[in-house]
């Protein structure tokens, strides 16, 4: 068998392999994207018609009534504002505090850096439980405050391990030269280490922000008065309480007859799909800007060569 025949067979095998890869990737893409697309189709379809089923790739009776009910709900803007504020404050404060603690655990001449890291690792496996935590928050005055959303999460042990691993992979000459120049440890962290840790910070920022954005259980537990309700709580109320939508719309819209007529065309299935879109779309819009940092930061921060 000459070289040309071997090359032809190799090329044919490569083409078959590439074709199978493309087909497999397309199937995987469809499996991942279709559920999201199906929810979008249901959210844009008439609620009563959606209960018949058979909605797969496009709306059968197009309508924006599902989104209209949610976007005109009473208190939507204030609860959206609390959600956005929670995401920003919670993400920034956790990254700063967790990053600084992670840096301390990497300082070799700090006598307790190993003990400190071990103590935080223990918290990943041992918890005081929901009731003791609630009583502790009550004792220190965190209940019914906005601080309960972000103060308990100032230091995340898992994120600290990732950042510490990333910092240990940085050249030690960078921090040593800063110390020789007389810089303090706080200055070294904010002026030298933090700028070099932007990839891992950006990667963790996506994870922390999504966690704050989707969180609702702590809002229900620690904010019983509803003064600091987030968007997730409003959407939860819309899904659970069948009459919640009518009450909110009657408070925020003019014309009760129009409200009743519109409410009759909405179902739980279509409302669930609409709330899913409202929760998911902001994350989908933000994630592409952090994707390159997400992949690089997690892979470098978690695996040390």
N, C-alpha and C positions, 0 to 999 in steps of 0.2 A: 504494500500500500504506500503510494507516494505521499509527499508532503501536501500536495494540493487536495488529495482525497481526504486526508486527516483534517485539514483546515475546513473543508466543506462540511464534514460531519460535525466538527466542533462548532462551526457557525450555526448549523441547523439545531444542535442541542442547545446552544445559547439562546437562539430565538424562541425555542419551545419553553425554556426556563423563564425567559423574560415575559412571554405571553402568559404563562401560569401566574407569575408574580403580579402582573397587571390585573388579571382577572380576580385574584385573591384580594388585592388591595381595593378594587372596586366593590367587591362584595362586603369587605370590612367597612368601607366608607359608607355604603348604603345602610348597613346594620347600625352604624353609629349615628348617622344623620337623620334617617327616616323617622325615628320616634319624635325627634324635635320638630321635624316638618309636619308630622301628623298632628301634633298638638297645636301647631300654628294654624293648620287647616280647620281644626275643630273650633279654635278660638275665633275664627273669622266666619263661622257658619252660624245660622240661626239655631238657637238652643233646642227648640222643640224638634226641628228637623234633624238635629244631630243625634237625638235619642233613637232614631230609626236605624242608626249604624250605616255602614257602607261608605264612610268617608275615608279616602285613602290618600289622594294626591292633590285635590283641589276642593274648595268649598262648593257645596251644592246650592246653598241659598246664602249668598254673601251678605254679611251684616257686620257693623261695628258696635252693635248694642252691648256686647259683653264688655268691651273696653270702655264704652260710654258710662256704664254703671260704676265701674271701678274708678275711673278718672274723675267722676263727679261726686265721689263719696265725700261725706263730711269729714273733715280733719285730714284729708289725704296729704295736703301740702305740709302740714306740721309734722305728720308722722314720717313723710319722706325726708323732711329736714333733719329729724332726729336720726333716721337711718344713715343719711350721708355724714352727719356729724360724728356718729358712732364709728363709721368706717374710717374716717380720716383720723380722728383722735386716737382710736384704738390701735390702728395700724402704726401710726408714727410713734406713739409712746412705747408700744411693745418692741418695735425694732430698735429704738434708741436704748431702752433699758436692757433688753435681752442682749443686744450687741455689746454693750459695755460690760455686762457680767461675763459674757463669753470671752471678751478680751482679757478680763482679770484672771480667768481660769487658765489662760495661756501664758501668763507672765511667770516664768520659771523661778524668779527670785522671791515671788510671793509665797510665803511658807504654807499657806492653807489652800493653794489653788487646786490640788488634787482632792482634798476633803470637800471643798466647796462644790466641785463638779460631781462628786459622789452623792452629796446631799441632794442636789437637784435631780440626779438620776433616780434616786429613791422615790421622789415625788411622781415619777412617771408610772410607777407600779403600785404605790400605796396612796390611798385617798382617805380623808376623814369621813366622807359620806355626805349625803345631801343635807340631812338635818343638822349636823354640827356646823356645816358651812353656812347654812341659813342663819343659825343662831349667832354665829360669829359675825356675819355681816350686820345682823340686827344690833349687836353689841357695839360695834364700831361706827354705826350710823350710816352704812352704805345703802340700806333699803330705801326705796322711794327716792333715789337720787340718780342723776345721770352717771355719776362716777362708778356705780356698780357694774356698768357695762365694760369699762376699760381698766379700772384699777386692779381687779383680781387677775387680769391677764398681762400685767406689765412684764412679767418674766415667764416665758414658756420654755420648759426644760428641753423639749425636743428641738425647738428652733435654736436654743443656745448651743446644743451639741453640733448642729450643722454649721453655725457661724464659727464656733471654736475650731472645728476641723478645717474650715476654710482659712482662718487666720493662721493656723499652724503651718499651712502650706505656703504662706508668704515668706519672702526672704527676711531672715532675722536682722540683716544689715540695715534694713530700712528703719526699724524701731531703735536699734542700737545707736545709729547715727543721730537720731532725734534726741535720745537721752544724753549723748555726748554734748549736744548743743544746748543742753539745759532744759529741755522740754519736760513738763510734767506728764504723768500717765493720762490724765484727762485730755490734755492737749494732743498727745500722741494718738489717742483713739480718734478724736474728732478731726484732726488735721491730717493724719497719716493713714491710719488703719481703715477708718470708715470709707474714705474715697476709694481705697483699693478693694473694698468689700461690696461695691455697688452691685455686681452681678448676683451675689447671694442674697443681699438685701432686697433686690427687686424680685427675685424668685419667691422669697418668703412673704413679701408684701402682697403678692397675688393670693397666696394661701390664707394669710391672716385677714385680708380684706373680704374675701369670699366668705370666710367663717363669720365675720361680723355682719355682713350683709344678709346672710341666710339665717342668722340666729333669731329664735323667737322664744325658746323654752325659758331662758333666763329672764326675758322680759315678763313672761307670765308669772314666774316665781317671785321676782324681786321688785316688781312694779305693779302691785295689785291695784293701785289707784288709777292707773292709766295715764298719769301725767307725762310720762316719757315713753309712751307707746311708739314702736317703730312701724315701718311699712309692713313688715311681716305679720305683725299682730292684726293689722287691719285686714290683710288678705286672708288670714286664718279665720277671722270672724265672719268674713263674707262666705267662706266655704262651709263653715260649721253651722251657722245660724241661717236658716232659710229665709227668715223675715228680716235679716239685717240689711239686705240690699234695699228693700222697700223703705225701711225707716231712714236709711242714710239719704236715699234719693228724695224722699219727701222733705227732708230738712234742707237739702241743697238745691232742689230744682223747683221751678214755678210750674204749677199745673199738675194736680194730683191725678187727674184722669189720664194725662199723657204718661205719667209714671206707671200707673197700673197697666196700661195697654202695653208699654214697653217691657214691664216686668214679666208679663205672661209669655213672652217669647224667649225667656232665659231659663236655662237648665243648669243643674249642678255640674254636669259634664263639661258644658261650654265655659262655665265660670272657672272651673278648675284649670282648663287649658289656658284661658286668658291670664290667670294669675301666674301660671307657670311661665308664660312668655314675659310677663312684666318683671318677674324675678330673674329670669335667665338672660334676657337681651342685654342689660347693662354689663353683665360679666362677659358675654360674648364680644361686646364692642371694645372692652378694655383689654382683654387677654392678648390679642395679637400684638399690642405694643410691648408686652412684657415676655413674650414667648421665648425670644432668644436668651434673655436673662434667666428665664425659668429653667430651661434645659441646661444651660452652662452652669448656673449657680448651684443647682441641686447635684449635678454630676460631679463637679469639682469639690463642693463642700462636703459631700457624703463619702466620697472615695478618695483616700489619700494615697498617692503613689510613692 
